[in-house]
């Protein structure tokens, strides 16, 4: 089977990423778009683009029937889910198959086994893979309190039916337990339509290390190295790299073997990621499997010289994985540029992209779906772009990424590029000593404004608004905040 036309059931950057591979493989791409995404770059890049209406995800990109109707109208043979939205929804995968289309991802049965954390943990224990102490489903604060007392504080509350940091709460003492359990249940119900949560022992300090896998329908499995993902805010990743600088070769091989056992035990196919916590002694614990392509997949692609999306498609077409003869080369680091203010609790920012510039450097890749004039809305994830740098050594990759971030210009929304530079230049990152609590332990303070910015503020004409209609610039002291929106040549 060879696909002629594939619908990508997503929006933004990941759609453009998949479209590039589809066109390379000689296939046509079908995009869908909400009412506010009608002029987005992913719509322009597709061969066919169909509206699905709505504004919020619930009204648009989570509408299964509208997406399947678009696929049928466009004559698509397959659906690629990207990441987020419906990508880990077994009901969607099953609906795609029942509509006579191919779902480019795992079988819904494997997704159910590995996408549900409690079922995945049970399977891991059967396969001899360690999991964190606990994992007890709870339905009320009283049940959570009993579990927490058995485990000992601190503990973590996690949503059973989803990931991405949603429905996840760390609890340090009994006083805050009831509130955190109720909050986690509400968020889990809202995000995944599944209110189930469970209690685990919180492991600290720990590294977040994940293993990338590919598996076909013929029993062949590729283990494509590990990624270090410890730098996070609100339990969501902001910097990822491969290989991990903080684990021994013995731990690395142990992780690879555990990942292989889990893939084989679950009957998993397509691209997937096994996520682990690793403590200071090198002990590791299986957390969950992401049954989809990861946001951070480019670092693996750059080190291994592979196109993971192309292999997802080939596997869905029934192709076999050949023997993995290549080996990883060099080091790659990814930084996620978000429309948010790191110095105000990572508060998301909205606005219009007024000016956009990404540098073009050897060894640097930028995945984004931005253009000048594009509106950044509050309805969707605030990630603006992913910047990935490769180098022969970790230090070369780090220096390239820092240089590229410093030359990045995005005016119109507050963003975190300057904060990413601060992280990448920190002693902790340079030494590779980063843990899941590193970012929250930082004393985050806005940088002091340079003298020329203060001068611009003092010399600004009186009577202009104190802030523009839309927040602009990643630098909180930018003079554009005082000058407001204007065009060169216009009268004040």
N, C-alpha and C positions, 0 to 999 in steps of 0.2 A: 504493500500500500504506500502510495506517495500522495501527500496532501497537495492540493492546488491552491486552496484558500483557507486561511485560519483567522478566526475572530479572537481578539485579545480583550478579555472581559475585565478591563481595568481603566486607569486613567494616568496621564502624566508620564513621568520619566520611565517607568517600567514598560509602558506601551511602546515608547520610542525604542527602548532597548530590544524588545522582542521583534519589532518591525525590522530593525536593522538585520537581524539574523534571518528572518523570513525572506527578505529580499535577497540576501546572500545565497539562500538555498533555492532561489527562483520561485518563491511562493508569494501570493498576494496576501495583503493584510487588511483585515476588517476592524475598524474601531467603533466604539460606541461612546456617546457623550451625553452628559447632563445639560440642562439648560444653561448653566453658567460656564460650561466648558466648550461651548460651540466654536470658539476661536482659539482653542488651545493647540499647541504644536503637535500633539499626538493625533489630532483630528486631521490636520493638514498633511501629515506624513503618510497616512493610511491610503490604500487604494480605494477603499470604500469606507465611508463613515456614516453611521446611522444614529439619529437621536433616540434616547430612551426616556427623556423628560426628567422632571424633578430637579431638586437642588441638593438636598442632603443625601448622604449615602443610602439611607433607608428608602428614599424616594427614587433612587437612580441605580447606582452600581450594585446594590443588593437586591434588585428586582429580577429574580431568576427568569420569570416568564418573558419579560421584556428583552432580556439578553438573548434568550433562546429564540425568540421571534426574530430578532435582528440577525442572528446567525442563519436562520432558515431563509429569510428574505435575501440575504447576501449570497447564499449558495456556499456557505462555509462547510468544510468537512470536519473541522476540529476546533476546539476552544482551548486557548491558553489562558490560565487565570491570573498570571502575574504573581504578585504577593499582596497580602492584605485582602480586604473585602471578602470575596467568596473562595479564595484560594485554598483554604483548609476546611471547607464545608463539604462533608461527604454527601449531604443531600443534593447539593449543586452538582457534584461530580456524577452522582447517580442520575440526576435529571438530564444532564448532558448526554449520557449514554442512552437513556430511554428515548431521547429525541433523535436517536440514530447518528449522533456525532461522537467524535473521539475526544475524550478529556486528556489533555496533555499534562499528566501528573499521575499520582498513584491511584490504584483502584480504591473505590470508596470504602471497601472492607478494610484495607490496610490503613486508610486514613482514620477510620473509626478506632482501629486497634491502637494506633500510635498517636493520634491527635487528642485523645482523651487521656489526660495525665495519669489518672488512677489506673486505667487499664494498661497504659504503657509501663507504669512502675511495676505492676504485677508481672507483666511479661518479662521485664528486665530482671526481676528477682528470679524468675524461672530459668532465665538464660545465664544466671550467675553473674549478673552485672549489678554492682552495688548502687543503692539509692539512698537519699538522705533519710535519717530516722524520722518516722512518722508516716505521713501520707494518709491520714485518717480523714475520711469525709465527715463533715460536720454540717448540721442544719440549723444550729442556734448558738448563741453566745455561751450557753451552759455546756453544750457538748464540746465547743472549742476550748473552754476553760479546763475541762477534764483532760483533754488531749494535751494542752499546753503544760499542765502541771506534771503529767507523766514525762514529757520531753524535757522540761526545764526551759526557762526563758533565756535568750530571745527565741521567738518562733516566727514563722512566716505563714500568712494566709495566702493561698493561691486559688485561682479559678481552675476548675477541673476541665472545662471545655474550651479553653483558648489560651493565648499567650500575649506576647508583646507588652508585658508589664501591666495589662489591664486586669483588674480584680486581684491585684497582688498588694499585700500590706505586711510590713515588718512590725512586729509587736515586741516591745522591750519589757513590759511589765503588765501585771493583771489589770491595772486601772484602765488601760486603754484598749483592752481586748474586745470588750463588747462593741464599742463604737467601730473598731476596725473590722470586725467580722461583719457587722451589718452593712458597712460601707462597701466591703469587698463583694458581698452578695448582691447588692444593688448594681454595682458596676458590672459584675459578671452577667447578670440578667440583661442589662442594657446592651452590653457589647456582644454577647454570644448567644443571647436567648437561652441561657443555661445558668441557673443560680447556684449550682453546686460549687462548694469550695472545700478545701482540705487544709490541714495543719501539718507543717513540717518543722523540724529543727532548723534554725537559722545558723548557717556555717559562716564564720568570720574569723580572720580574713580569708577570702577565697578568690580564686581567679575563675572567670567565666571562659571556658574553652570549648569550642564546638568542632565537630568533625564533619566534613563534607563527603557525601557519598553519592554515587550513581549506581543504579541497579537496573538490569533489563529483565525481560520476561523469560529468559532462558537460564536463569540462575547465576549470571555473571555479576560481580560486584566490583566497583572501583572505589577505593578509599583515597580521597584526594586531599590528604593533609588536614591540618587543624588550623583554626583561626582563634586568636586571642581577642576577646570581646569584653574585657573587664571595665573599660571606661564607659560608664553609663550615667544617665540622669533620669530620675523617675523610673528606674528599672528598664530603660530603653537605651540601646547602644548609640554611641556617638563617634567612637573611633574603633576600628578593627584592623587587625594585621595578621599576616601569615609569613613565616611560622611564628608560633608563640615564643617570646624571648624568655619565658619564666618557668618552663618545665624541662625535666630531664628527658633523655632519650628513652629511658625505661618507662616513664610515665606516658610519653608519646605513643610508644608501641602498645602499651596497655589500653590506651584510649582507642587506638585503631582496632584492636582485637575486640574490644567491647562493642564498638560500632558495627563491626562485621557480624557479630553474633546477633545483635538486635535486628539488623536488616534481614538476615536469613530467617530468624525466628518469626518475624512479622510478615514475611512474604512481600516485602516492600519493593516497589519499582519506581523508576524515575529519579529525579534529584531530590535529596532530602538532607537534613542536618540533624545530627545528634548532639544535644547540648549537655555539658557537664560542669559541675563545680569541682575545682581542684584546690585542696588546702595546702598549707605551707609544707607539709610532709610529703606531698605528692599523692596523697590519697584522693581518688576521684569518685564522684557520685553522679549518676545519670539524673538529669532534671526532666527533659522532655525532648520530643522530636518535632521539628518543624517540617511538616509534610508538604513542602513547596520550595520554590527558589527563594533564597535569602536576599535581603537588601544588600548584604556585603559580599555577594558572590564574585564581584569583579576582582577582589584581591586574589582569590583562588585562580581565576582565569589568567591573571597576569603572571603568576608564578608558575603555573602549569602549562601555559600556552594552549588553553582549551577554550572552547565556546560551550558553556554549560547549557545555554538555551538550545543550541543546535543539537546537543546530545539528548536533551529532553524530547525534542521533536523526533529525532531518529528512533529513540526507544518507543515512543508512542506509535510510530509507523511499523514497529515490530523488528527493528534491526537489533543485531547482537552487539554487545560491547566486545571489541577485540581485546587481546591481552594488553594490559597497561604496561607499555615498554618505556614511556617517557618518565622523567624524574623532575621534581620541582627545581626551579632555578631562581636564586636571588630572594628578595624580600619585597613585600608590598604592604602598604598602609592605606586605609580609607578613612576619610573624615566626612561626616555628614553635616552639610550646611543647612541649618534650620532657620526658619523665620521665627525667631524667638529671642528674648533678652536674657542672657545668662546671669545678668546682674540684678534681675528682678524676678528671681524664682523661675527662670526659663519660661516666662509668660509669652505665649504665642503672639505674633504680630501679623497684622493684615495691611493691605495697601496695594498700590500699583507699582510695578517695576518701572522706574523712571530711566535708569541707566544700568546697563549690564555688560560686564566684561570678564571673561575668563582667559587666563594666559594659555598659550600653546607652547608647552615645553616638552622636550624629549622625556619619555618615561612617565608622563602625566596624562591621565584620562579623566574626563569630566562627563558624568552622566547627569543630564538635566532635561527639563521640558519648559524652559523659561524663554521669554522674549520681552523686549521693551514694550510697555503698554499692557502687559498681562496683569490681571487682577489676582491677588493672593487672597483667598477667602478663608473664613473661619470654619467652613464646613468639612474640610479635609485635613489630612495630616500636614503639619507645617514644614516637612522636609522640602527644601528648595533644590538641592543638588547633592551629588556625591563626587568628591574629588579623590582620586586614587593615584598614588605614586609608586613606581617600581624602582628598585636599585639593586646593584650587585650585592650590597650590604644593607643592613637595617639603617645605618646612619645615612647612607646615600639616599635611601627612600625617604627617610624622615626629613632631610634637608631639602629635597625636591618638593615635598609636600608643603613644608613651611614656606618656601619661596613662592610657590604657586598660590597659596592662600593669601599671602601678603599682597599679591598683584591682582587679586580678585576684587571687583567692584560691583556691588549690587546696591543701588540707591532706590528707595521707595518703601522698604520694609526694614525693620530692625532685624539683624541676623547675628549669628554666632561665629563668624569667620575669625574675628580677632581673638575670641575666647579659645577657639581651636588651636590657634598659633600658640597661645599661652600654655595650653595643655601639652602640645608637642614639644615645646621648648623647656618644659619643667624637668627638674632633675629626676623626679620619679619616673617619667616616661623615658628619658634618656637611658636610665639604668634598667628599664624594663621591669620596674617594681610597681606595677599597678594592680589594683584589686577592685572588686565591685563597689567598694565604699570610698574609693579615691576621690571621685568628683565631689561627693557630698561633704568630704572632710576639708575641702579647699575653702579658704577665706576669700570669697568672690567679691571683689570691689572694682567698680569701674575705673579704668585707667585715668590718670590725671590728664586733662586737656593740654596739648602743646601750646606754647605762647602764641603761635600764629592763629590758632583757633580762637583763643581769648580775644586777640586783637580784632578778628573778624566780627565777633559778637559785640564788642564795644563800638565798632565803627558802623554797625548796621543802622540804616536809616530808621528814624522813629516812625511809629505808626504802622509798621508791618506786624502781622500776627505773630504771637509768641511761639506758635507751632504750626506746621503745615497741616493741610486738611488730612493728609495721610502720613503716618510716621515714616521717616526716611532715614536711611543710612544705618549701618551696623555700629558706627561710632556714636555713642550717646551725646557727644559734645560737638557733633557736626554743625557747622554754621547753617546748613540747609534747614535745620530745625527752627532757626530764628527767621531766616529770610523768607521762608514759605515757598510756595510753588511759583515759578516765574519762567519766562523765556527771555533769552538774550535779545536785546533790542526793544523790548516792551517798556513802556513808561511805568514807573513805580506806582 
